[in-house]
Amino acid sequence: MTATQHPRRIVGSEHRDSGARGTLTISEKAIEKIAGQAAAEVPGIHGTSGGFLGLGSHSDEDARPKVKVQLSGRIAALHISAGVKYPAPLRVTTDRLRQAVKDKVNASCGIEVRQIDIDVQTLVSAATTPGRRDLL
């Protein structure tokens, strides 16, 4: 005697219209963190730490660059404050930074990044030793 096998049906597995599932809201803060992490992963880019009201801050390779996001629907404009290792070419390094952040935010959030403004706040010599800060 053979048993007939019926395909299993898992309840709730039907592909539903995305509108039927509800809405998804991604905060600007969440996008800032994702963009900051993506920026920190770009070779030659780092954040800054310390200081008060922008005075006395110094480069910190362990810190993520600071990111501010302005979100309008599913379109974002970003402002990144970061440091760059010297003598890396600034144009090439910041172009890589823009592309990496744009790709990561789009892939992670489905948000289109139309504009990324970058402030290079510090240049750090590759020869700088820990505990010693050189002004360039």
N, C-alpha and C positions, 0 to 999 in steps of 0.2 A: 504494500500500500504506500502510495506516495502522498506527501502533504503538499498542498499548493502554498507557495509563499507569496504573501502580499507585501508590496512595498510599505515600509513603515512611514507613517506620517507624524511628524513632530508638530505638536500644537504650537502655534505662534510663529512658525517658520516661514509663513507665506511672505513674499516680498511685498511690503506695503508702500504706499505712496508716502514720501517723507513728510508731507503735511499732516498725515494721519498719526504720526508718531509724536508730534509735539514740536516745540521750538528749542533751539539751542542758542544760548547767549554766551558769548565769550567776552570777558571783561578786558578792558585796556590793560589792566595790571597783568593778566595772564599772558597777553601778547608781548608785553614788555619783558617778562621773564624769559619767554621762549626766544625772543629776538636777542636779548642779552646773552643767553647761553650760546646761541648760534654765533654771535659776534666773538665771544671768548674762545671759540674753537677755531677761529681763523688764525693761521700762523702770523706772528708779528703784531697781533692786536692784544691789548690788555686794558684793564680798568685802572681807576685811581681810587685812593682811599685817604682818609684823614682830612684835615683842614676844616675850616668853618666858613660857610658862605662862599665856597670856592677859593678861599685863601689858604695857602699852606698845604694844599693837597699834594700827594706824591704818587708816582706810578706804583702799581701793585699788580704783579703778574697773576696773582691768585684771585683778584677781583674781576667781576664781570664789568664790561663797559655799561654805562648808564644809558637807558633807553626811555624815551617818552613817546607815547603813541596818541595820535588823534584818529579816532575811528568814526567813519561816516557810513553806516550800513555795513557792507562787506568790502569797503575800500579803506585802506589805512595810509597815513603819512607818519613816518618815523623820524625822530631826531636822536642821533647816537653821539654820546661824548665818550671818547676813547683815547688811549695812548698808542703810539706806534713805536716799534723798535727801530732805532737808527742804525744803519743807513738804508733801511728798506725804502724803495721808491714809493712815495706817498700816493701817487695816482694809482699805481698798480695795486697797492695794498688796500686802499679804500674801495677800489672797484671790486676786488675780491670780497671785501667785507659786505658791500651792498648786495652782491649776487648771493652770497651765502645766507644772509639774513632774509632776503626776499624769498628765496627758495624754501627755507625752513618754515617761515611764517605761513606761506601758501600751503605747503604740504601738511603742516600740523593743524592749521586752523581753517583752511579754505578761504583765507582773507587775501585779497589782492593788494599788494603793496605798490602804490603808485609813485611815492616819493620817499627818499631817504636822505636827510641832511646829516652830515657828519662834521663834528667839531673835533679836531685833533688837539687834545689838551696838553699832551706831554710827548716828548721824544726821549727815548731811553737808549743810551749807547749800549751795544752788545757787550762792551768791555767793562761796563759798570759792575762792580762787585757788590754782593749783598752788604747792607749796612752803610754803603757809601752812595751819596746822590750827587750826580754831576748835572749842572745846568748847561744846557746846550744853547 
